[in-house]
Every structure is written in structure tokens, then in C-alpha cells.
Amino acid sequence: MEIRVARNILSLNDSLANRVRAELERRDVVLLNLLASPGAGKTSLILALAKCLEGQLRIGVIEGDLASRVDADRVAAAGLPVIQINTEGGCHLEARQIADALPRLPLDALDLLIIENVGNLVCTASYDLGEDLRVVLASVPEGHDKPWKYPKIFLEPDAVVVTKTDLEPHVDYDAAAFEAAVRSVNRDVPILRVSVKTGEGLDSLASWLLARVR
Amino acid sequence: MHEGAITENLVSLVLEQARAADARSVTRVVAVVGRLSGVVPEAMAFWFRELTRETPAEGAVLDVREIPGRARCLACGELYEVDDAPWPCPACGAGGPEIVEGRELFLESLEVD
């Protein structure tokens, strides 16, 4: 006997993601999913943004890592509410892990919840976590060709953020080539450039974010 | 890269459907995988064999139907096939097309006894 199904293989994840989205909408919290390769500067950027937006946005963080609490400890030391999820080898976060983390966060005292996804440009792209905003980071030392190697992750983010721009004079990185590579797969996505080290571009990114949370 | 996790989802869907149909065993599973979905069919087939062991779907044939990537140029409207990026429009050269096909990842059907 043949059974017609025609259902998305990730439909269970997607329905959990929709549940997360509905819960956070009810609690008036915007969820941001931050995607990047390992070492792109996700944690440092979160901390820098939190400082920029102090007094304007109340920010909480969900840290996704294969192992350790290193990132969560840094975020907690900055005084932000944080939940660490260890995936025990899993290469991405799934909506069920976010659903489990929500009751452990002070949602009524938050405006913005940032998920720092596992460092990975492949698997993380497939999983809806219930986010309202998806931002992809690409650091200067990774090179300008990433959008060609990982086009899928550049297809639908709300913004692409180039990090570590202060390193440009020291490495073979062509900013125009990076922009062209992004545009070859995504015509319209905003591309923002920041350096946590020098503070370049942080205000513009903070304003971009503020406009989407309020 | 994450075919293990994705195939786990596929196998749960298959077993859930088989249970709902009161089936004894699953003999065939048809999955549709787009070329731009990030899922490698060979890896999915490997995980499918592993993850269905000692379940009613053990030994079932996994038929993966691949769908090529197709894009629509946002500048001139041309429809064309895409695989590895970059994806310049063959008619006008513009980049950043709208992807209209190739990201599919779904369980189409199964055959059960």
C-alpha cells in the first residue's frame, strides 16, 4: 500500500519553531539567530552590541556550543541573562532546544533575545529556530569568497555583517570582492561592516537592530 | 554534514506514518531533496540504513529524487538552472536571483505492507 505524505522532513522542527515564535511574540521579545563560522567574533559582537544598546534594549543570550561554558561565562560576566546549550557534538541548534531554554530565561525583562548558534555555515542554515531576524557574520580573516562556498546561508538573512574590519590591512581580503560574492547570491541583503576592536560600524549596526526591535 | 540529524527526522516521520496506517513493515520510502538543500543523498542513504535497523523500516528502499536548482533573474525575469555559486543570469549577467526550486527537503510517500 502506498501512503502519500508530502511533508517537510523538518516539519517537527518547523512546528516547534512556530511555537517559539508565537510564545516570544506574546511576551514581546524579538528573537535574533546569529550564524557564523567558528571564530568569526559572534560572542565579542554580542557583548559590544549589548554595551552600545545599554539602557535602550534589554538583551538576553542563548549560547549554542558543542561543548564548554566559555562563551556563556563571558556573557554572564557582562551581566546579561544567558543560557548555555551544549549540543554534545551536534553541529547546529534545533528549535526544540530553544523551546526548552525559554522557561529558564527572564522573558518579561527582555526586549531582544540573541541566539549565538553553533559555529557552522552549513547545518545551521537548515533550521528555523523561531527567529524574527537572521544575521550572518563573516569575518575578514575568513576571506572574501565565503558566499560562493556557502551560498545557502547567504540566501535569506536579514543582514550580513562583516566583522574584524580592523584586520583588513593585514590580510589578503578584498572588500569589493566580498560584496560582489554576496550580491551574486543575494541582490538585496544589507551588508554592514564592524570592528569590535576599533568600534567602527557598531553604532550603525546597533541602530539597524534597534529599528527592528522597536 | 548534518544528514544524520535530518535523516533522524525523516525516519521518525516514516515510522509515525507506518504506525498510523497499522503497517507491519515499510518497503519503500520516496524522499525529495533539492540540490541547494545542503543534503547529500549518499550520506542520507547511509544514515537511513543505520537509523532504520531493528525498526519496521529496516531494509526499506530509500528512493531519493533530486531536484536541480532553478533561479529567476530579478533583473530580466530569465529562468535558469543553478548549481555551484555564483549564479549569474545567462541572459543579462545579473547576480542574486530568486531561487525558485532546489531547496526542497520532504518525504513524498512510502510503501508499506
Interface residues (C-beta under 8 A of the other chain):
Chain A: M1 E2 I3 R4 V5 A6 R7 N8 I9 L10 S11 L12 N13 G90 C91 H92 E94 N120 V122 C123 A125 S126 P147 W148 K149 P151 K152 L155 A180 A181 R183 S184 V185 N186 R187 D188
Chain B: M1 H2 A5 I6 N9 L10 S12 L13 Q17 A18 A21 A23 A31 L36 S37 G38 V39 L74 D84 A85 P86 W87 P88 A94 G95 G96 P97 I99 R103 L105 F106 L107 E108 S109 L110 E111 V112 D113
